[in-house]
Amino acid sequence: MERLWTPWRLAFIEQASKVDSHAVSCFLCDKPAEPRQHDRRNLILYRGPHAYVLLNLYPYNPGHLMVAPYLHTGALPALDPPTVSELFALVQHAVGILEEAYRPDGFNVGMNLGRSAGAGVPDHLHVHVVPRWNGDTNFMPVLGETKVLPETLEQTYDRLRPYFARLAPR
């Protein structure tokens, strides 16, 4: 069996393990509850009626997005049809925007439902959209235990925000 080592994720795992799964606070609820003028600080790129798009604070690659419903639930069947429709429409838009802005060679799109499935935030489902490039894995994460990202989260936000602004009024 091969192993995939992701040492850059340790900060997230350690932070998430300190949070009681029954705690009132959830960053996927807290961030969109803040005023819209804090969207850049909170890395929120787009707000729809039922779901929103934000940058992943611990990205695998530049442009790593998450699409989440406002509803706090870890159960996909708990989402009503309008929320499901908007959630996956936003995933579709995110892929198109990332194709235009970054020109990746492919994507990983997915959800981890439940802690045993790998969900770092099992009580609030979200979809990851990760752009991928041929050769985007190199010796740095493997040997140097360091993930090299060529731009800051703020630069990624500023690069992608104009594309999301075209979707619809926020």
Secondary structure, DSSP 8 states (H G I E B T S, - for coil): ------GGGHHHHHHHHTS-TT-S--HHHHHHHS-GGGHHHHTEEEE-SSEEEEE-SS-SSTT-EEEEESS--S-GGGS-HHHHHHHHHHHHHHHHHHHHHH--SEEEEE---SGGGT-SSTTS--EEEEEE-TT---HHHHHS-----SS-HHHHHHHHHHHHHTT---
